[in-house]
Amino acid sequence: MNQSKTAPFSALTAAEVVGLEHRWSARNYSPLPVVLNRGEGVWLWDVDGKKYMDMMSAYSAVSFGHCNPRILATLVDQASKLALCSRAYHNDVLSHFLEKLCKITGLDLAIPMNTGAEAVETAIKAVRRWGYMIKKIPENQAEIIVCSHNFHGRTVGIISFSSEPDYKKGFGPFLPGFKHVPFGDAKALEQAITPHTCAVITEPIQGEAGIVVPPKGWLKDVEKICHKNNVLLVVDEIQSGLGRTGKILACEHENVKPDGVLLGKALGGGCFPVSALVGSEELMSVFTPGSHGSTFAGNPLGSAIGLRSLELLEEERLCERSIELGNYLMKQLQQIESPIVKKIRGMGLWIGMEIHHDKASARWVCEEMAKLGVLSKETHETVVRFAPPLIVTKDELDWSLQRIRQVLEMRTLK
């Protein structure tokens, strides 16, 4: 047998790992110079044994902590019985998962997918078909209203309605049928509606844009406008949902009940891709056998993990924890006096710290925090995100805050 000349994972130095990735990976990411190989709870360790606190949670995907023992036990148990059989057959887990999804969101039916982007693409198909079948919009003329500076994924269909040039450059031609309105501007949204408008798709809080919270009452106004004009409201809760802002869904803060909800990230328990579109019976009735699907969607392994994740969310009262500790984290961050901090904003355990771009970069802040053992990642070069796992404790937050203060109080900026 030929022996590989590549050293085992554990034997590689950080520099060697970075070099290998640079050699073999396309340059579609610019990660911080940290090479991780282990995680537990809110903590991560690199290949040199250095310990870090995770203040990113993989963009909210690790809400239950790294290697959550109950989720791992579910994964091992289900994988040892049946992991995949496709939707060509029934399996004995999916129905329980979908029932929990519908009950926890207060909606009627769900269609499982794998990634968040797949869930968004599913919603686009659903609302367009609803527009033609139910609202009777002329064929191929349906319009969907979206918000400027949105982020819903990176497929060609989704970037077609992005307003960020960097997401679109070189990838056209794009999917037509979308209108942009300013995020948080209900009047502009109402003026954009035409008889051909089938839906509004929006984030309740914009994540990738920098944890941007809209004016109070905006989403409720959007709901009213949609009902008045026979337009569907689909809320993208892939990052904001499942306790991140202190509610099961962020739209619950304004008592909004959308026609469709998109879930993902935390739904997979931090270890498996699971997503879904959950919606009203009227919206979901447009799907018929053969109209949509995915080989891995609704697989027994993902269904078992998704179900366990939803159970943990309720049993461990993580929504309440997110509100309590999120308010504490927000207050502590706001009390830090630093010339480089422009604004602190967010909700629950989802907080953005905007940096004065003429005094420092958000990337620099993240790099300096990493040196002290706190991991986060900048967005749009101006905002540092704080989104620890929802299982975080006050003592763990204090540990990270001590180091965040140390970075922010530096006066000699590089």
C-alpha positions in Angstrom: 0.0 0.0 0.0 1.3 3.5 -0.9 1.9 5.7 2.1 0.6 9.3 1.9 3.3 11.9 2.3 0.8 14.2 4.0 1.1 14.3 7.8 -1.9 13.3 9.9 -4.2 16.2 10.7 -3.0 16.4 14.3 0.7 16.5 13.3 0.4 19.5 11.0 1.4 23.0 12.3 -0.9 26.0 11.8 1.3 27.3 9.1 1.2 24.0 7.3 -2.5 23.8 7.4 -2.9 27.4 6.1 -0.4 26.6 3.4 -2.3 23.5 2.3 -5.6 25.3 2.3 -4.1 28.2 0.3 -2.7 25.6 -2.2 -5.9 23.6 -2.7 -8.8 26.0 -2.0 -10.4 28.6 -4.2 -10.1 32.0 -2.8 -13.7 32.6 -1.9 -13.0 33.2 1.8 -10.6 35.4 3.8 -10.5 33.7 7.2 -8.7 34.9 10.3 -5.3 33.2 10.8 -6.6 30.7 13.3 -6.6 27.0 12.7 -9.2 25.2 14.9 -9.4 21.5 15.6 -11.6 21.1 18.7 -14.7 22.6 20.2 -16.8 22.2 23.3 -19.7 24.4 24.5 -18.7 28.0 23.8 -15.0 27.2 23.6 -12.7 26.4 20.7 -9.1 25.3 20.6 -6.5 25.7 17.8 -3.9 23.2 16.7 -1.4 24.7 19.2 -3.8 24.2 22.1 -4.7 27.8 22.5 -8.3 28.3 23.9 -10.8 30.8 22.4 -14.3 31.8 23.2 -16.6 31.6 20.2 -18.5 34.9 19.7 -19.7 34.0 16.2 -21.4 30.6 16.6 -20.8 29.9 12.9 -23.3 32.7 11.9 -25.8 31.4 14.5 -25.5 27.7 13.4 -23.9 26.7 16.7 -26.5 28.1 19.0 -26.5 25.0 21.2 -22.7 25.0 21.6 -20.0 22.9 20.0 -20.4 19.2 20.3 -23.6 19.4 22.3 -23.8 16.0 24.0 -27.5 15.5 23.5 -27.3 16.5 19.8 -24.3 14.2 19.3 -26.0 11.3 21.0 -29.0 11.8 18.6 -26.6 12.0 15.6 -24.8 8.8 16.6 -28.0 6.9 17.4 -29.8 7.9 14.2 -26.8 7.4 11.9 -26.3 3.9 13.3 -29.9 3.1 12.2 -30.7 5.0 9.1 -29.1 8.2 7.7 -30.6 8.5 4.2 -33.3 6.9 2.1 -34.5 9.9 0.1 -38.1 11.0 -0.1 -38.9 8.2 -2.5 -40.0 6.4 0.7 -41.3 7.5 4.1 -39.1 7.4 7.1 -40.1 7.2 10.8 -38.5 10.5 11.9 -39.5 13.1 9.4 -43.1 13.4 10.4 -42.2 14.1 14.0 -39.7 16.8 12.9 -42.2 18.5 10.7 -44.9 18.4 13.3 -42.6 20.1 15.8 -41.5 22.7 13.2 -45.2 23.7 12.5 -46.2 23.8 16.1 -43.2 25.8 17.3 -43.8 28.4 14.5 -47.6 28.4 14.6 -47.8 27.6 10.9 -49.5 24.7 9.0 -47.1 22.8 6.7 -43.3 22.5 6.2 -41.0 21.5 3.4 -37.6 20.3 4.6 -34.4 21.3 2.8 -30.7 21.2 3.6 -29.1 24.7 3.5 -30.5 28.1 4.1 -30.0 29.1 0.5 -32.1 26.0 -0.6 -34.9 27.2 1.8 -34.9 30.6 0.2 -35.0 29.2 -3.3 -37.9 27.0 -2.2 -39.7 30.1 -1.0 -39.1 31.9 -4.3 -40.7 29.0 -6.2 -43.6 28.8 -3.7 -44.6 32.4 -3.7 -44.3 32.7 -7.5 -46.5 29.6 -8.0 -49.0 31.0 -5.5 -49.1 34.2 -7.5 -50.0 32.3 -10.6 -52.3 29.6 -9.2 -54.1 31.6 -6.4 -53.7 35.3 -7.1 -54.0 34.8 -10.9 -51.0 36.9 -11.8 -50.3 36.6 -15.6 -47.8 33.9 -16.3 -44.1 35.0 -15.9 -45.0 38.4 -14.6 -44.9 37.8 -10.8 -42.9 40.3 -8.8 -41.2 39.9 -5.4 -40.3 42.9 -3.2 -37.1 42.6 -1.3 -35.0 45.0 0.9 -31.8 46.8 0.0 -28.7 45.4 1.7 -30.4 42.1 2.2 -28.5 38.8 2.5 -30.4 35.6 1.8 -27.6 33.3 0.3 -25.3 33.0 -2.6 -27.0 31.0 -5.4 -27.5 32.8 -8.7 -31.2 33.1 -8.0 -30.6 34.7 -4.7 -27.8 37.1 -5.6 -30.1 38.2 -8.4 -32.0 40.3 -5.8 -28.9 41.4 -3.8 -28.0 45.0 -3.8 -24.3 44.3 -3.1 -22.1 44.6 -6.2 -19.5 42.3 -4.8 -22.0 39.5 -4.6 -23.0 39.9 -8.2 -19.9 40.9 -10.2 -19.3 38.5 -13.0 -22.2 36.2 -12.3 -24.9 37.5 -14.6 -27.3 37.3 -16.3 -29.6 37.4 -13.3 -33.1 36.2 -12.5 -35.7 39.0 -13.1 -38.8 39.8 -11.2 -37.5 41.5 -8.0 -38.0 45.1 -6.7 -35.8 46.7 -4.0 -37.1 49.0 -1.3 -35.2 50.5 1.6 -35.1 48.3 4.7 -37.3 49.7 7.4 -39.3 52.0 5.0 -42.9 50.8 5.1 -44.2 53.6 2.9 -41.7 52.9 0.1 -42.7 49.2 0.3 -46.4 50.0 -0.1 -45.7 52.3 -3.0 -43.8 49.5 -4.8 -46.7 47.0 -4.7 -48.5 46.4 -8.0 -51.2 43.9 -9.0 -48.3 41.6 -10.1 -46.7 41.6 -6.6 -46.9 38.1 -5.1 -44.7 38.5 -2.0 -42.4 40.4 0.2 -39.3 38.5 1.4 -37.3 40.1 4.1 -35.1 39.6 7.1 -36.7 40.9 10.4 -33.2 42.1 11.3 -30.5 42.3 8.7 -27.6 40.1 9.7 -24.9 40.3 7.1 -25.6 44.0 6.6 -24.3 44.5 10.2 -27.0 43.5 12.6 -29.3 46.3 11.4 -32.5 46.6 13.5 -35.4 48.3 11.7 -37.6 51.0 13.3 -40.0 49.7 15.9 -43.3 48.8 14.3 -41.9 48.5 10.7 -42.5 44.7 10.4 -46.0 45.0 11.8 -46.7 47.7 9.2 -45.3 45.4 6.5 -47.7 42.6 7.6 -50.7 45.0 7.4 -49.7 46.3 4.0 -49.3 42.7 2.7 -52.7 41.6 4.0 -54.3 44.8 2.5 -52.9 44.1 -0.9 -53.2 40.3 -1.0 -49.4 39.9 -0.9 -47.6 37.1 0.9 -45.1 38.0 3.7 -42.1 35.6 3.9 -39.7 36.2 6.8 -36.1 34.9 6.6 -35.3 33.8 10.1 -32.3 31.6 9.1 -30.0 33.7 11.3 -32.4 35.5 13.5 -34.7 32.6 14.4 -34.6 29.9 17.0 -33.8 32.0 20.0 -31.1 34.2 18.7 -33.0 37.4 19.4 -34.8 36.1 22.5 -37.9 34.7 20.8 -38.5 31.5 18.7 -38.8 33.9 15.8 -37.6 37.5 15.7 -40.9 38.5 14.1 -42.7 37.5 17.3 -41.3 40.7 18.9 -44.0 42.6 17.0 -46.6 39.8 17.0 -46.2 39.3 13.3 -47.5 36.0 11.8 -46.0 35.7 8.3 -47.3 33.5 5.5 -43.9 31.8 5.4 -40.9 31.4 7.6 -37.4 30.3 6.5 -35.3 28.4 9.1 -31.8 26.9 8.9 -28.4 27.2 10.6 -29.2 26.5 14.3 -31.9 24.0 13.1 -29.0 21.6 12.4 -27.7 21.7 15.9 -24.3 22.9 14.8 -23.3 19.6 13.2 -25.5 19.0 10.1 -27.2 21.1 7.4 -31.0 21.3 8.0 -33.3 24.0 6.8 -37.0 24.4 6.0 -39.7 26.6 4.6 -42.7 26.6 7.0 -45.9 28.2 5.8 -49.6 28.6 5.7 -51.7 25.8 4.1 -52.6 28.1 1.2 -49.0 28.8 0.4 -47.8 25.3 0.8 -50.7 23.8 -1.2 -49.0 24.9 -4.4 -46.5 22.1 -4.2 -47.5 18.8 -5.9 -45.5 15.6 -6.4 -42.6 16.3 -8.6 -42.8 20.1 -8.3 -39.9 20.4 -5.9 -37.4 18.2 -4.0 -33.9 17.4 -3.0 -32.2 14.0 -2.5 -31.0 14.8 1.0 -33.9 17.0 2.1 -35.9 15.4 4.9 -33.4 12.7 5.5 -33.8 10.7 8.8 -30.4 11.9 10.2 -31.2 15.6 9.6 -34.7 15.2 10.8 -33.6 13.6 14.1 -31.1 16.4 14.7 -33.5 19.1 13.8 -36.1 17.7 16.2 -33.6 17.4 19.0 -32.5 21.0 18.4 -36.1 22.3 18.7 -36.6 20.3 21.8 -33.4 21.7 23.4 -34.5 25.2 22.5 -37.6 24.8 24.6 -36.4 22.5 27.4 -33.3 24.6 28.2 -35.3 27.9 27.9 -32.7 29.3 25.6 -35.0 32.2 24.4 -35.2 33.5 27.9 -31.5 33.1 28.3 -30.9 35.0 25.1 -32.9 38.0 26.3 -31.4 38.1 29.7 -27.7 37.6 28.7 -28.2 39.6 25.5 -29.4 42.6 27.5 -26.4 42.2 29.8 -23.9 42.0 27.0 -25.4 45.0 25.2 -25.2 47.1 28.4 -21.6 46.1 29.1 -20.5 46.9 25.5 -22.3 50.2 25.5 -20.4 51.2 28.7 -17.0 50.7 27.1 -15.5 54.1 26.2 -13.5 53.8 23.0 -12.7 56.3 20.2 -13.1 53.6 17.6 -16.7 52.5 18.5 -19.4 54.3 16.6 -22.5 52.3 17.6 -23.7 49.2 19.4 -27.0 47.6 18.2 -28.8 44.4 18.2 -31.3 42.2 20.0 -30.9 39.2 22.3 -27.5 37.5 21.8 -27.1 39.1 18.4 -25.2 42.3 18.6 -23.3 44.4 16.1 -20.5 46.8 17.0 -20.0 49.4 14.3 -16.5 50.8 14.0 -15.4 54.3 12.9 -13.8 53.3 9.6 -11.5 56.3 9.7 -10.0 55.2 13.0 -9.8 51.4 12.7 -11.2 48.5 10.7 -13.5 45.9 12.0 -11.0 43.3 10.6 -8.3 44.8 12.8 -10.5 44.5 15.9 -11.3 40.9 15.1 -7.6 40.1 14.6 -6.6 41.7 17.9 -9.5 40.0 19.8 -8.3 36.6 18.4 -4.8 37.2 19.8 -6.5 37.5 23.2 -8.7 34.5 22.7 -12.0 35.9 21.5 -13.2 34.9 18.0 -15.6 36.9 15.9 -15.6 38.1 12.3 -16.2 41.4 10.6 -18.9 42.2 8.1 -18.6 44.8 5.4 -15.3 46.0 7.0 -17.2 48.2 9.5 -19.1 45.9 12.0 -17.9 43.3 14.5 -20.5 40.7 15.3 -21.1 39.2 18.7 -23.3 36.1 18.7 -22.1 33.5 21.2 -23.9 30.1 21.6 -27.1 30.5 23.5 -25.9 28.2 26.2 -23.2 30.9 27.2 -23.0 31.9 30.9 -22.6 35.3 32.4 -19.1 34.3 33.6 -18.1 33.3 30.1 -19.4 36.6 28.7 -17.4 38.5 31.4 -14.3 36.5 30.3 -14.8 37.7 26.8 -15.7 41.3 27.7 -12.5 41.7 29.6 -10.6 41.0 26.5 -12.9 43.0 24.2 -12.3 46.0 26.5 -8.6 45.5 26.3 -8.7 45.8 22.5 -11.2 48.7 22.3 -9.3 50.7 24.9 -6.0 50.6 22.8 -5.1 54.0 21.7 -2.2 53.1 19.3 -4.0 51.6 16.4 -2.3 49.6 13.7 
